[in-house]
Amino acid sequence: MSTQSERPSDLVAAPSRFPWREVVLFAVLLMAVLGVYALMGTAYSTRMLVEAACYAILALGLTIQWGYAGQFNAGVMGFVALGGYCAMAFSVPVNQAFWASDLAGELGMVLLFLAVGVLVVVGVSRLHRLGVPRRLSTTLAVVLALLLYLLVSARLDEVAGRIESQFGFIGGLGLPAWAGWIVGGALAGVVGYFIGKVCLGLRSDYLAIATLGIAEIIKAVLKNADWLTRGTATVSPLPWPVPPPGEVGFTLARALYLSVTAVMIAAIFFLLTRAYNAPWGRMIRAIRDNEVSSAAMGKDINRRRLEIFVLGCILMGIGGATLASFNSLFDPQGYLPLNHTFLVLVMVILGGPGNNLGTIFGAVAVYIIWVMSEPLALAVLELVVGLGEGAFGWDAPSNLDSRALQARVFVIGLLISLVLRYAPKGLLPEKVRHHG
């Protein structure tokens, strides 16, 4: 035994491992980005990086749901669409003709009636707290909800038809783009809260089915509410939070937009990393790994799962808003499960669920592969056709462009198969620190 007591200053911490894997992977990613710049030009490549940054925000929202809490959300597209709608509704110019007409007041009365009706339905559903049998209160709430739907839908259809015939749609609020981003995140969080209250009690597979269906419902509502979103007619252009290309040129404008998204990602990464390493993050992972033991220790399982689900939805809404503003177009029909749900899942799987740095890497890497698959496949097809025509007299097909476009689906499918086979935890797996 030592004759001297050990002091904290005498204890030498074990040297931390140098992050060779992270350095190598990001070096390869940097070389890929530089290769794209050399091949496709500055303006095109900068646009690709901005879109990859927007997808990185979406992927960070999914990785905290799936990686932190084990919640498989297959309805990312719905929250992306909500964010895109808010980016449009808050930034496009005000429709003065509509607001000066009587239809604005009529629409307001319909919405006020809807709000009062919802409060009544919620109040009736809570009557069991006053001694009314729960089954009776639930039945009354369902009947009132059906009556409310019939009354509001009939009146709203009438007002909406007149708005569409006279003004097209109600227009926006003419506010800065960042206002729509904030509200987009808030709206996605509110919708995520109500979805979570209903669906988080389901098993993971049923939760995925429920969120997938809800995403399609959100898309259908936005696509068919012409008075609110112009539907399939789309809304364009959407203002940017930085000087637009018409003022400073495409390359500089996109570089400025990229700087904004990079600052957002850095702030989100810092906050998520702090939360992950805090007691709150350890509690979330404990619930994910062993829900029974966490409940036995007095943790509020349902509340914590709802917190993480809402937080992920907020990030998805913000990411969807930034993506819609950059594309300068709101098209409800353009939101597709392949592009706005499956692609985000691939990003998280490749990078590593629960690893924020890995998620950012996966988002940029997968989006580069997704974008560059088409031109590279087209170049290969043209080379093969050229050789075939010269050597064998083949007739060149007329639809090489469409065939090359399908190559991105094949490449992404092959990529996810390889990752699941050889790196099931991702290229940068989650790092769990053991305490005690």
C-alpha positions as CSV (number, residue, x, y, z in Angstrom):
1,M,0.0,0.0,0.0
2,S,1.1,3.5,-0.7
3,T,2.1,5.6,2.3
4,Q,0.9,8.8,0.7
5,S,-2.7,9.5,0.0
6,E,-3.5,10.1,-3.6
7,R,-4.6,13.6,-4.6
8,P,-6.7,14.5,-7.7
9,S,-3.6,16.2,-9.1
10,D,-1.7,13.0,-8.8
11,L,-4.2,11.0,-11.0
12,V,-3.2,11.0,-14.6
13,A,-6.1,10.6,-17.1
14,A,-5.8,8.0,-19.8
15,P,-4.9,9.5,-23.1
16,S,-7.8,9.8,-25.4
17,R,-7.7,8.0,-28.8
18,F,-6.8,10.2,-31.8
19,P,-9.9,10.3,-34.0
20,W,-8.2,8.6,-37.0
21,R,-11.5,7.4,-38.5
22,E,-13.1,10.8,-38.4
23,V,-10.1,12.5,-39.9
24,V,-9.8,10.0,-42.7
25,L,-13.5,10.0,-43.6
26,F,-13.8,13.8,-43.6
27,A,-10.6,14.0,-45.6
28,V,-12.1,11.7,-48.2
29,L,-15.3,13.8,-48.1
30,L,-13.3,17.0,-48.7
31,M,-11.6,15.5,-51.7
32,A,-15.0,14.4,-53.1
33,V,-16.3,18.0,-52.7
34,L,-13.2,19.4,-54.4
35,G,-13.7,16.9,-57.2
36,V,-17.3,18.0,-57.7
37,Y,-16.1,21.6,-57.8
38,A,-13.5,20.8,-60.4
39,L,-16.0,18.7,-62.5
40,M,-19.2,20.7,-62.2
41,G,-18.1,24.3,-61.6
42,T,-18.5,26.6,-58.6
43,A,-22.1,27.7,-58.9
44,Y,-23.5,24.2,-59.3
45,S,-21.3,22.7,-56.5
46,T,-22.1,25.5,-54.1
47,R,-25.8,24.9,-54.7
48,M,-25.2,21.2,-54.0
49,L,-23.5,22.0,-50.7
50,V,-26.4,24.3,-49.6
51,E,-28.9,21.6,-50.3
52,A,-26.7,19.1,-48.4
53,A,-26.6,21.5,-45.5
54,C,-30.4,21.7,-45.4
55,Y,-30.6,17.9,-45.5
56,A,-28.0,17.8,-42.6
57,I,-30.5,19.7,-40.4
58,L,-33.2,17.2,-41.3
59,A,-30.9,14.3,-40.5
60,L,-29.9,15.8,-37.2
61,G,-33.6,16.0,-36.3
62,L,-34.0,12.3,-37.2
63,T,-30.9,11.1,-35.5
64,I,-32.0,12.5,-32.1
65,Q,-35.3,10.7,-32.5
66,W,-33.9,7.4,-33.8
67,G,-30.4,7.5,-32.4
68,Y,-31.1,9.0,-29.0
69,A,-34.5,7.5,-28.3
70,G,-35.0,4.7,-30.7
71,Q,-38.1,6.3,-32.3
72,F,-38.4,5.3,-36.0
73,N,-40.1,8.3,-37.7
74,A,-41.1,7.4,-41.3
75,G,-42.9,10.7,-41.8
76,V,-40.1,13.1,-42.2
77,M,-41.6,14.4,-45.4
78,G,-44.7,15.7,-43.6
79,F,-42.6,17.9,-41.2
80,V,-40.4,19.1,-44.1
81,A,-43.6,20.1,-46.0
82,L,-44.9,22.0,-42.9
83,G,-41.6,23.9,-42.7
84,G,-41.7,24.7,-46.4
85,Y,-45.3,26.0,-46.1
86,C,-44.3,28.4,-43.3
87,A,-41.3,29.6,-45.3
88,M,-43.8,30.4,-48.1
89,A,-46.6,31.8,-46.0
90,F,-44.5,34.2,-44.0
91,S,-42.2,35.5,-46.8
92,V,-44.2,36.0,-50.0
93,P,-45.9,39.4,-50.5
94,V,-49.2,40.3,-48.9
95,N,-52.3,39.9,-51.1
96,Q,-53.8,43.3,-50.5
97,A,-56.9,42.6,-52.7
98,F,-57.9,39.7,-50.5
99,W,-57.4,41.4,-47.2
100,A,-59.4,44.4,-48.4
101,S,-62.4,42.2,-49.3
102,D,-65.2,40.8,-47.2
103,L,-63.9,37.3,-47.7
104,A,-61.1,38.0,-45.2
105,G,-63.7,38.5,-42.4
106,E,-65.7,35.5,-43.5
107,L,-62.6,33.3,-43.4
108,G,-61.7,34.7,-40.0
109,M,-65.2,33.8,-38.7
110,V,-64.9,30.3,-40.0
111,L,-61.5,29.8,-38.3
112,L,-62.8,31.4,-35.1
113,F,-65.7,29.0,-35.1
114,L,-63.3,26.1,-35.6
115,A,-61.1,27.2,-32.7
116,V,-64.1,27.5,-30.4
117,G,-65.4,24.1,-31.5
118,V,-62.1,22.4,-30.9
119,L,-62.0,23.9,-27.3
120,V,-65.5,22.6,-26.7
121,V,-64.6,19.1,-28.0
122,V,-61.5,19.0,-25.8
123,G,-63.5,20.2,-22.8
124,V,-66.1,17.5,-23.3
125,S,-63.4,14.9,-23.6
126,R,-62.2,15.9,-20.1
127,L,-65.6,15.6,-18.4
128,H,-64.6,12.3,-16.8
129,R,-62.5,14.4,-14.4
130,L,-65.8,15.8,-13.0
131,G,-67.3,12.4,-12.4
132,V,-68.9,11.8,-15.8
133,P,-68.2,8.2,-17.0
134,R,-65.2,8.1,-19.4
135,R,-67.1,6.2,-22.0
136,L,-69.9,8.7,-22.1
137,S,-67.5,11.7,-22.3
138,T,-65.5,10.1,-25.1
139,T,-68.7,9.3,-27.1
140,L,-69.9,12.9,-26.7
141,A,-66.5,14.2,-27.8
142,V,-66.5,12.0,-30.9
143,V,-70.1,13.1,-31.9
144,L,-69.3,16.8,-31.4
145,A,-66.1,16.4,-33.4
146,L,-68.0,14.9,-36.3
147,L,-70.7,17.7,-36.2
148,L,-67.9,20.3,-36.0
149,Y,-66.2,18.8,-39.0
150,L,-69.4,18.8,-41.1
151,L,-70.3,22.3,-40.2
152,V,-66.8,23.8,-40.7
153,S,-66.0,21.9,-43.9
154,A,-69.3,23.0,-45.5
155,R,-68.7,26.7,-44.7
156,L,-65.0,26.6,-45.4
157,D,-65.5,25.0,-48.8
158,E,-67.8,27.8,-49.8
159,V,-65.5,30.5,-48.6
160,A,-62.4,28.8,-50.1
161,G,-64.1,28.4,-53.5
162,R,-64.8,32.1,-53.6
163,I,-61.2,33.0,-52.6
164,E,-59.8,30.8,-55.3
165,S,-62.1,32.2,-58.0
166,Q,-61.5,35.8,-57.1
167,F,-57.9,36.0,-55.7
168,G,-56.1,32.7,-56.3
169,F,-55.0,32.3,-52.7
170,I,-54.8,34.4,-49.6
171,G,-51.1,35.3,-50.1
172,G,-48.4,35.7,-47.5
173,L,-47.3,38.1,-44.7
174,G,-44.3,39.7,-46.4
175,L,-42.0,39.1,-43.5
176,P,-38.3,38.2,-43.6
177,A,-37.5,34.6,-44.6
178,W,-36.0,33.7,-41.2
179,A,-39.4,34.4,-39.6
180,G,-40.9,31.6,-41.6
181,W,-38.1,29.3,-40.6
182,I,-38.7,29.9,-36.9
183,V,-42.5,29.5,-37.3
184,G,-41.9,26.4,-39.5
185,G,-40.0,24.8,-36.7
186,A,-42.6,25.8,-34.1
187,L,-45.5,24.5,-36.3
188,A,-43.7,21.2,-36.9
189,G,-43.1,20.9,-33.2
190,V,-46.8,21.5,-32.3
191,V,-47.9,19.0,-34.9
192,G,-45.3,16.6,-33.6
193,Y,-46.6,17.0,-30.0
194,F,-50.1,15.9,-30.9
195,I,-48.8,13.1,-33.1
196,G,-46.5,12.0,-30.2
197,K,-49.4,12.1,-27.7
198,V,-51.3,9.6,-29.8
199,C,-48.5,7.5,-31.5
200,L,-45.6,7.2,-29.1
201,G,-47.4,4.5,-27.1
202,L,-47.1,2.3,-30.2
203,R,-44.3,-0.2,-31.0
204,S,-41.6,1.0,-33.3
205,D,-43.0,-0.7,-36.4
206,Y,-46.5,0.7,-35.8
207,L,-45.0,4.1,-35.0
208,A,-43.3,4.1,-38.4
209,I,-46.6,3.2,-40.2
210,A,-48.5,5.9,-38.3
211,T,-46.0,8.6,-39.0
212,L,-45.8,7.6,-42.7
213,G,-49.6,7.9,-43.0
214,I,-49.7,11.3,-41.2
215,A,-47.0,12.6,-43.6
216,E,-49.2,11.7,-46.5
217,I,-52.2,13.4,-44.9
218,I,-50.2,16.6,-44.4
219,K,-49.1,16.5,-48.0
220,A,-52.7,15.9,-49.3
221,V,-54.0,18.8,-47.2
222,L,-51.4,21.2,-48.5
223,K,-51.8,20.0,-52.1
224,N,-55.6,20.4,-52.1
225,A,-56.0,23.6,-50.1
226,D,-55.5,25.9,-53.1
227,W,-56.9,28.9,-51.2
228,L,-54.1,28.5,-48.7
229,T,-51.1,27.2,-50.7
230,R,-52.1,27.5,-54.4
231,G,-51.8,23.7,-54.5
232,T,-50.3,22.3,-57.6
233,A,-50.0,25.8,-59.1
234,T,-47.0,26.4,-56.8
235,V,-45.7,29.6,-55.3
236,S,-42.5,31.2,-56.6
237,P,-40.2,33.0,-56.0
238,L,-39.6,32.8,-52.3
239,P,-37.3,35.5,-50.8
240,W,-33.9,34.7,-49.4
241,P,-32.4,35.9,-46.1
242,V,-29.3,37.0,-48.0
243,P,-29.0,39.1,-51.2
244,P,-30.5,37.1,-54.1
245,P,-28.7,36.0,-57.2
246,G,-30.2,38.9,-59.2
247,E,-28.2,41.3,-57.0
248,V,-24.8,39.7,-56.4
249,G,-24.7,36.7,-58.8
250,F,-25.4,33.1,-58.4
251,T,-22.1,32.0,-56.9
252,L,-21.9,34.7,-54.2
253,A,-25.5,34.5,-53.3
254,R,-25.3,30.7,-52.8
255,A,-22.1,31.1,-50.9
256,L,-23.8,33.6,-48.5
257,Y,-26.7,31.2,-48.1
258,L,-24.3,28.4,-47.4
259,S,-22.7,30.5,-44.7
260,V,-26.1,31.0,-43.0
261,T,-26.8,27.2,-43.1
262,A,-23.3,26.4,-41.8
263,V,-23.8,28.7,-38.8
264,M,-27.2,27.1,-38.1
265,I,-25.6,23.6,-38.3
266,A,-22.8,24.6,-36.0
267,A,-25.2,26.0,-33.4
268,I,-27.5,22.9,-33.6
269,F,-24.5,20.6,-33.3
270,F,-23.2,22.5,-30.3
271,L,-26.5,22.4,-28.5
272,L,-27.2,18.7,-29.3
273,T,-23.7,17.7,-28.2
274,R,-24.1,19.5,-24.9
275,A,-27.5,17.9,-24.4
276,Y,-26.2,14.4,-25.4
277,N,-23.4,14.5,-22.8
278,A,-25.6,16.1,-20.1
279,P,-27.7,14.0,-17.6
280,W,-30.7,14.6,-19.8
281,G,-29.0,12.8,-22.7
282,R,-27.9,9.9,-20.5
283,M,-31.5,9.6,-19.3
284,I,-32.8,9.5,-22.9
285,R,-30.4,6.8,-23.8
286,A,-31.2,4.8,-20.7
287,I,-34.9,4.9,-21.7
288,R,-34.0,3.8,-25.2
289,D,-31.8,0.9,-23.9
290,N,-34.0,-0.4,-21.1
291,E,-37.3,1.3,-20.6
292,V,-38.4,-1.0,-17.8
293,S,-35.4,-0.3,-15.6
294,S,-35.7,3.5,-16.3
295,A,-39.3,3.5,-15.3
296,A,-38.4,1.6,-12.1
297,M,-35.9,4.4,-11.2
298,G,-38.8,6.9,-11.3
299,K,-38.2,8.4,-14.8
300,D,-41.2,9.8,-16.7
301,I,-40.9,7.7,-19.8
302,N,-43.7,9.1,-21.8
303,R,-42.8,12.7,-21.1
304,R,-39.2,12.2,-22.1
305,R,-40.0,10.3,-25.3
306,L,-42.4,13.1,-26.2
307,E,-39.7,15.7,-25.6
308,I,-37.3,14.1,-27.9
309,F,-39.9,13.5,-30.6
310,V,-41.0,17.1,-30.6
311,L,-37.4,18.3,-30.6
312,G,-36.6,16.2,-33.7
313,C,-39.8,17.5,-35.4
314,I,-38.7,21.1,-34.8
315,L,-35.4,20.5,-36.5
316,M,-37.2,18.9,-39.4
317,G,-39.4,21.9,-39.8
318,I,-36.5,24.3,-39.8
319,G,-34.6,22.2,-42.3
320,G,-37.7,22.0,-44.6
321,A,-38.1,25.8,-44.4
322,T,-34.5,26.5,-45.3
323,L,-34.7,24.1,-48.2
324,A,-37.9,25.6,-49.6
325,S,-36.5,29.1,-49.3
326,F,-33.3,28.1,-51.1
327,N,-35.2,26.4,-53.9
328,S,-37.3,29.6,-54.0
329,L,-40.4,27.4,-54.7
330,F,-43.2,25.9,-52.7
331,D,-44.7,22.9,-54.5
332,P,-46.7,20.6,-52.3
333,Q,-46.7,17.9,-55.0
334,G,-42.9,18.0,-55.0
335,Y,-42.6,16.5,-51.5
336,L,-41.8,12.8,-52.1
337,P,-41.1,10.0,-49.6
338,L,-38.1,8.9,-51.6
339,N,-36.5,12.4,-51.5
340,H,-37.6,13.7,-48.1
341,T,-37.9,10.6,-45.9
342,F,-35.9,7.6,-47.3
343,L,-32.9,9.8,-48.3
344,V,-32.7,11.2,-44.8
345,L,-32.9,7.7,-43.3
346,V,-30.0,6.7,-45.5
347,M,-28.0,9.7,-44.4
348,V,-28.5,8.8,-40.7
349,I,-27.8,5.1,-41.3
350,L,-24.6,5.8,-43.2
351,G,-23.2,8.3,-40.7
352,G,-24.3,6.6,-37.6
353,P,-27.6,7.0,-35.6
354,G,-26.9,8.9,-32.4
355,N,-23.6,10.4,-33.6
356,N,-24.1,14.1,-34.5
357,L,-20.8,14.4,-36.3
358,G,-21.5,11.1,-38.2
359,T,-24.9,12.4,-39.2
360,I,-23.5,15.5,-40.7
361,F,-20.9,13.5,-42.6
362,G,-23.6,11.1,-43.8
363,A,-25.8,13.9,-45.0
364,V,-23.1,15.6,-47.1
365,A,-21.7,12.3,-48.4
366,V,-25.1,10.8,-49.4
367,Y,-26.3,13.9,-51.0
368,I,-23.1,14.2,-53.1
369,I,-23.7,10.5,-54.2
370,W,-27.3,11.3,-54.9
371,V,-26.7,14.3,-57.0
372,M,-23.6,13.0,-58.9
373,S,-25.0,9.6,-59.7
374,E,-27.0,11.0,-62.6
375,P,-24.2,12.9,-64.5
376,L,-21.7,10.1,-63.9
377,A,-24.1,7.4,-65.0
378,L,-25.0,9.5,-68.1
379,A,-21.3,9.8,-69.0
380,V,-20.8,6.0,-68.6
381,L,-23.9,5.3,-70.7
382,E,-22.7,7.6,-73.4
383,L,-19.3,6.0,-73.4
384,V,-20.8,2.5,-73.7
385,V,-23.1,3.6,-76.5
386,G,-20.3,5.3,-78.3
387,L,-18.2,2.1,-78.2
388,G,-21.1,0.0,-79.2
389,E,-22.0,2.1,-82.2
390,G,-18.4,2.1,-83.4
391,A,-17.5,-1.5,-82.8
392,F,-20.9,-3.4,-83.2
393,G,-23.2,-0.9,-85.0
394,W,-25.6,-0.6,-82.1
395,D,-28.5,1.9,-82.4
396,A,-28.2,4.4,-79.6
397,P,-31.4,4.6,-77.3
398,S,-33.1,7.9,-77.2
399,N,-33.8,8.0,-73.5
400,L,-30.3,8.0,-72.0
401,D,-31.2,10.9,-69.7
402,S,-34.1,9.2,-68.1
403,R,-32.1,6.0,-67.7
404,A,-29.3,7.9,-66.1
405,L,-31.7,9.5,-63.7
406,Q,-32.8,6.1,-62.4
407,A,-29.2,5.3,-61.6
408,R,-29.3,7.4,-58.4
409,V,-32.0,5.1,-57.0
410,F,-29.8,2.0,-57.8
411,V,-26.7,3.6,-56.3
412,I,-28.5,4.6,-53.1
413,G,-30.0,1.2,-52.8
414,L,-26.6,-0.4,-53.3
415,L,-25.0,2.0,-50.8
416,I,-27.5,1.2,-48.0
417,S,-27.1,-2.5,-48.6
418,L,-23.4,-2.3,-48.3
419,V,-23.6,-0.2,-45.2
420,L,-26.0,-2.5,-43.5
421,R,-23.9,-5.4,-44.3
422,Y,-20.4,-4.1,-43.4
423,A,-21.1,-1.2,-41.0
424,P,-24.6,-1.7,-39.4
425,K,-23.9,1.0,-36.8
426,G,-22.7,3.5,-39.4
427,L,-19.3,4.7,-40.5
428,L,-19.1,6.8,-37.3
429,P,-20.9,4.8,-34.7
430,E,-22.4,6.3,-31.6
431,K,-19.8,6.7,-28.8
432,V,-21.2,5.9,-25.4
433,R,-19.2,6.9,-22.4
434,H,-19.4,4.6,-19.4
435,H,-19.6,6.3,-16.0
436,G,-18.7,4.9,-12.7
